[in-house]
Amino acid sequence: MKNSRLELFVGLFVLLGIAAIAYLSLKIAGGSLFGNHTYALTARFDKVTGLNPGANVVIAGVPVGRVESVSLDPQAFSAIVRLRVNGTIRLSSETSASIKTSGLIGDKYIALEPGGDDTL
């Protein structure tokens, strides 16, 4: 009886460990189990060398979103970057975006600078 009880506790411990690893993997990858509200923004750049989907979007150094996709506008030959930003962040129509580099290895991210206009 004691042996089966021990096996049950070990089994529960292993299942909780697997669930915790799965949850943390989703959070690190930028996914969400509970559906955080986000909205899409689009930015146009002349050059986006090294910027990849999944890169951070920051305001004042605080992560507020992720780069969803990077594509080419075939008419203007410019890069179109689609961003997903936290729904609690409200940006004005004059917000500007720039590509920055972090650290020694040169990871690229998008820095947003809110403008002075009150229009959302």
GIUR-V202541 format. One record per residue. N is the residue number from 0. RES is the residue in one letter. PHI is phi in radians with two decimals (none if undefined). OMEGA is omega in whole degrees, -180 to 180 (999 if undefined). BURIAL is b if it has 9 or more other ideal C-beta (glycine too) atoms within 8 Angstrom, else e. Layout:
n = <N & N>
res = <RES & RES>
phi = <PHI & PHI>
omega = <OMEGA & OMEGA>
burial = <BURIAL & BURIAL>
This chain:
n = <0 & 1 & 2 & 3 & 4 & 5 & 6 & 7 & 8 & 9 & 10 & 11 & 12 & 13 & 14 & 15 & 16 & 17 & 18 & 19 & 20 & 21 & 22 & 23 & 24 & 25 & 26 & 27 & 28 & 29 & 30 & 31 & 32 & 33 & 34 & 35 & 36 & 37 & 38 & 39 & 40 & 41 & 42 & 43 & 44 & 45 & 46 & 47 & 48 & 49 & 50 & 51 & 52 & 53 & 54 & 55 & 56 & 57 & 58 & 59 & 60 & 61 & 62 & 63 & 64 & 65 & 66 & 67 & 68 & 69 & 70 & 71 & 72 & 73 & 74 & 75 & 76 & 77 & 78 & 79 & 80 & 81 & 82 & 83 & 84 & 85 & 86 & 87 & 88 & 89 & 90 & 91 & 92 & 93 & 94 & 95 & 96 & 97 & 98 & 99 & 100 & 101 & 102 & 103 & 104 & 105 & 106 & 107 & 108 & 109 & 110 & 111 & 112 & 113 & 114 & 115 & 116 & 117 & 118 & 119>
res = <M & K & N & S & R & L & E & L & F & V & G & L & F & V & L & L & G & I & A & A & I & A & Y & L & S & L & K & I & A & G & G & S & L & F & G & N & H & T & Y & A & L & T & A & R & F & D & K & V & T & G & L & N & P & G & A & N & V & V & I & A & G & V & P & V & G & R & V & E & S & V & S & L & D & P & Q & A & F & S & A & I & V & R & L & R & V & N & G & T & I & R & L & S & S & E & T & S & A & S & I & K & T & S & G & L & I & G & D & K & Y & I & A & L & E & P & G & G & D & D & T & L>
phi = <none & -1.13 & -1.17 & -1.22 & -1.17 & -1.09 & -1.09 & -1.12 & -1.12 & -1.12 & -1.07 & -1.12 & -1.09 & -1.13 & -1.10 & -1.12 & -1.11 & -1.12 & -1.11 & -1.14 & -1.13 & -1.11 & -1.08 & -1.14 & -1.08 & -1.15 & -1.15 & -1.16 & -1.33 & 1.59 & -1.43 & -2.56 & -1.43 & -1.95 & 1.18 & -1.05 & -1.34 & -2.30 & -2.37 & -1.66 & -2.24 & -2.19 & -2.23 & -2.00 & -2.30 & -1.32 & -2.55 & -2.24 & -0.92 & 1.52 & -1.52 & -2.14 & -0.97 & 1.70 & -1.16 & -1.23 & -2.03 & -2.23 & -2.21 & 0.94 & 1.45 & -1.77 & -1.11 & -2.22 & 3.11 & -2.42 & -1.36 & -1.55 & -2.74 & -2.26 & -2.45 & -1.91 & -1.49 & -1.19 & -1.36 & -1.67 & 0.91 & -2.16 & -1.55 & -1.91 & -1.98 & -1.74 & -1.99 & -2.03 & -2.06 & -0.90 & -1.13 & -1.40 & -1.61 & -1.91 & -1.89 & -1.37 & -1.22 & -1.68 & -1.17 & -1.97 & -2.14 & -2.44 & -1.66 & -2.12 & -2.05 & -2.08 & 1.21 & -1.33 & -1.47 & 1.38 & -1.08 & -1.66 & -2.60 & -1.78 & -1.84 & -1.75 & -2.06 & -1.07 & -1.53 & -1.53 & -1.25 & -1.47 & -1.26 & -1.53>
omega = <-179 & -179 & -179 & 178 & 176 & 178 & 178 & 179 & 178 & 178 & 178 & 179 & 179 & 179 & 177 & 177 & 178 & 179 & 179 & 179 & 179 & 179 & -180 & 177 & 178 & -180 & 180 & -179 & 178 & 177 & 179 & 177 & -172 & 172 & 173 & 180 & 177 & 173 & -174 & 172 & 177 & 178 & 180 & -179 & 174 & -177 & 180 & -177 & 176 & 178 & -177 & 173 & -177 & 178 & -179 & 168 & -175 & 170 & -179 & 178 & -179 & 179 & 180 & -179 & -178 & 172 & -178 & -179 & 176 & -178 & -178 & 172 & -174 & 179 & -175 & -177 & 175 & -179 & 176 & -179 & 178 & -177 & 170 & -176 & 178 & -176 & 180 & -180 & 178 & -178 & 179 & -179 & -180 & 180 & 178 & -180 & 176 & 179 & -179 & 179 & 179 & 173 & -179 & -177 & 172 & 174 & 180 & 175 & 178 & 175 & 178 & 176 & 180 & 178 & -177 & -178 & 179 & -179 & -179 & 999>
burial = <e & e & e & e & e & e & e & e & e & e & e & e & e & e & e & e & e & e & e & e & e & e & b & e & e & b & b & e & e & e & e & e & e & e & e & e & e & b & e & b & b & e & b & b & b & e & e & b & e & e & b & e & e & e & b & b & b & b & b & e & e & e & e & b & b & b & b & e & e & b & e & e & b & e & e & e & e & b & b & b & b & b & b & b & b & b & e & e & b & e & b & b & e & e & b & e & b & e & b & e & b & e & e & e & e & e & e & b & b & b & b & b & b & e & b & e & e & e & e & e>
